């Protein structure tokens, strides 16, 4: 292979990587904070003082190799359109989502890579949770635990952004295997 062909291939792969990255989804992350679980229940975690929660500016929890469970609190603004909570790291053993409205739990979902794929709220390579439209602020609590790398990049996306991310991923895979 000559140098020109190698450069072309590298540029194509770089472009594919940029297009296929989950970070290409454009919506700003929600207000996210985390707390290491010390045996809390949903009721007690909702009452935890605000100063105990550690804010995550970029919406990404990276706790390294850590088998301790962590709680994530997402405070959402009113949203007139349905959206999706995207947890873009598929290697978490256990994930539980608790959706509250005005301090009361309204929805719960349990999933993770140690549970059957059929338990996922949406059949997707990542953990995707549908969220109904809401005219008032909501608080979501995520409980995550894994025996491997605890990495939890969180995004709020619309149906269109979720589909765009999937199309970018498929394009990336097609170009990679096509070369």
C-alpha positions as CSV (number, residue, x, y, z in Angstrom):
1,X,0.0,0.0,0.0
2,X,1.4,3.4,-0.9
3,X,1.5,6.4,1.4
4,X,-1.3,8.2,-0.3
5,X,-3.7,5.2,0.2
6,X,-2.6,4.8,3.8
7,X,-3.3,8.5,4.5
8,X,-6.7,8.3,2.9
9,X,-7.6,5.3,5.0
10,X,-6.5,7.0,8.2
11,X,-8.5,10.1,7.3
12,X,-11.6,8.0,6.6
13,X,-11.2,6.1,9.9
14,X,-10.8,9.4,11.8
15,X,-13.9,10.8,10.2
16,X,-15.8,7.6,11.0
17,X,-14.7,7.8,14.6
18,X,-15.9,11.4,14.9
19,X,-19.2,10.6,13.3
20,X,-19.8,7.5,15.4
21,X,-18.9,8.9,18.7
22,X,-21.7,9.1,21.3
23,X,-20.4,12.6,22.1
24,X,-21.7,13.6,18.7
25,X,-25.2,13.8,20.1
26,X,-25.8,17.4,20.6
27,X,-28.1,18.0,23.6
28,X,-26.5,19.5,26.7
29,X,-26.2,17.1,29.7
30,X,-28.8,17.3,32.4
31,X,-27.8,18.6,35.9
32,X,-26.2,15.5,37.4
33,X,-24.7,14.7,40.8
34,X,-23.6,11.5,42.4
35,X,-23.3,9.9,45.8
36,X,-21.6,6.6,46.8
37,X,-24.2,4.2,48.1
38,X,-24.0,3.4,51.8
39,X,-27.1,1.2,51.9
40,X,-29.5,3.9,51.0
41,X,-33.1,3.2,49.8
42,X,-34.9,5.5,47.3
43,X,-36.7,7.2,50.1
44,X,-33.6,8.0,52.1
45,X,-31.5,9.0,49.0
46,X,-34.2,11.5,48.0
47,X,-33.9,13.1,51.5
48,X,-30.0,13.2,51.4
49,X,-28.8,16.8,52.0
50,X,-27.7,18.6,48.8
51,X,-24.2,19.1,50.0
52,X,-23.6,15.3,50.1
53,X,-24.1,15.1,46.4
54,X,-21.0,15.6,44.2
55,X,-21.8,17.5,41.0
56,X,-20.7,16.2,37.6
57,X,-20.2,19.1,35.2
58,X,-20.1,17.0,32.1
59,X,-22.7,14.4,33.1
60,X,-20.1,11.6,33.1
61,X,-19.4,9.5,36.2
62,X,-16.0,7.9,36.0
63,X,-15.1,6.1,39.2
64,X,-12.5,3.6,37.8
65,X,-12.6,0.0,38.9
66,X,-15.0,0.3,41.7
67,X,-17.6,-2.3,42.8
68,X,-19.4,0.0,45.2
69,X,-22.8,1.1,44.0
70,X,-23.3,4.7,43.2
71,X,-26.4,6.9,43.0
72,X,-26.8,9.5,40.3
73,X,-29.4,12.3,40.6
74,X,-30.6,14.0,37.5
75,X,-32.6,17.1,37.8
76,X,-34.6,17.8,34.6
77,X,-36.4,20.9,33.5
78,X,-40.0,20.7,32.2
79,X,-39.9,19.2,28.7
80,X,-43.1,19.3,26.5
81,X,-41.7,16.6,24.3
82,X,-40.9,12.9,25.1
83,X,-37.2,12.2,25.4
84,X,-34.8,9.4,26.2
85,X,-32.2,9.1,28.9
86,X,-29.1,7.5,27.3
87,X,-26.6,5.8,29.4
88,X,-23.9,5.3,26.8
89,X,-21.8,2.5,28.4
90,X,-23.1,-1.0,28.0
91,X,-20.8,-2.8,30.5
92,X,-22.6,-1.9,33.7
93,X,-23.7,-5.0,35.6
94,X,-26.8,-3.5,37.3
95,X,-28.7,-0.3,36.5
96,X,-31.9,0.9,38.1
97,X,-33.8,4.0,37.1
98,X,-36.3,5.6,39.5
99,X,-38.3,8.4,38.0
100,X,-40.0,10.8,40.5
101,X,-42.4,13.6,40.0
102,X,-43.1,16.1,42.7
103,X,-41.2,13.8,45.1
104,X,-43.2,10.6,44.4
105,X,-41.9,7.7,42.4
106,X,-43.8,7.2,39.2
107,X,-41.7,4.8,37.3
108,X,-38.9,2.2,37.9
109,X,-36.8,0.2,35.5
110,X,-34.1,-2.4,36.2
111,X,-31.5,-3.5,33.6
112,X,-27.8,-4.2,33.2
113,X,-25.5,-6.5,31.4
114,X,-25.9,-9.2,34.1
115,X,-29.7,-9.3,33.4
116,X,-31.5,-10.6,30.4
117,X,-31.5,-8.2,27.4
118,X,-35.2,-8.5,27.2
119,X,-35.5,-6.5,30.5
120,X,-34.2,-3.4,28.8
121,X,-36.9,-0.7,28.4
122,X,-35.7,-0.3,24.8
123,X,-33.8,-2.9,22.8
124,X,-30.6,-1.0,22.2
125,X,-26.8,-1.5,22.5
126,X,-26.7,1.1,25.3
127,X,-29.1,1.5,28.2
128,X,-31.9,3.7,27.0
129,X,-34.9,4.8,29.1
130,X,-37.9,6.5,27.6
131,X,-39.1,9.6,29.5
132,X,-42.6,11.0,29.1
133,X,-43.2,14.7,28.4
134,X,-43.6,16.7,31.6
135,X,-44.9,20.2,32.4
136,X,-43.1,20.3,35.7
137,X,-39.5,19.6,36.8
138,X,-38.5,16.0,37.4
139,X,-35.9,14.2,39.4
140,X,-34.4,10.9,38.2
141,X,-32.3,8.6,40.3
142,X,-30.0,6.0,38.8
143,X,-28.4,3.3,40.9
144,X,-25.5,1.7,39.2
145,X,-23.2,-1.1,40.2
146,X,-20.6,-3.1,38.3
147,X,-17.6,-5.3,39.0
148,X,-15.6,-3.6,36.2
149,X,-15.0,-0.1,35.2
150,X,-17.6,2.2,36.6
151,X,-18.2,4.7,33.7
152,X,-21.6,6.3,33.3
153,X,-21.9,8.9,30.5
154,X,-25.4,10.3,30.6
155,X,-27.3,12.2,27.9
156,X,-30.8,13.4,27.3
157,X,-31.7,12.9,23.7
158,X,-34.8,13.2,21.5
159,X,-36.1,10.4,19.3
160,X,-34.4,12.0,16.3
161,X,-31.0,12.4,18.1
162,X,-31.2,8.7,19.2
163,X,-31.9,7.6,15.6
164,X,-29.1,9.9,14.3
165,X,-26.6,8.4,16.8
166,X,-27.6,4.9,15.7
167,X,-27.2,5.8,12.0
168,X,-23.8,7.3,12.6
169,X,-22.8,4.1,14.5
170,X,-24.0,1.9,11.6
171,X,-22.2,4.1,9.0
172,X,-19.0,3.9,11.0
173,X,-19.3,0.1,11.3
174,X,-20.1,-0.2,7.6
175,X,-17.1,1.9,6.5
176,X,-14.7,0.2,8.9
177,X,-15.6,-3.3,7.7
178,X,-15.9,-2.1,4.1
179,X,-12.3,-1.0,4.1
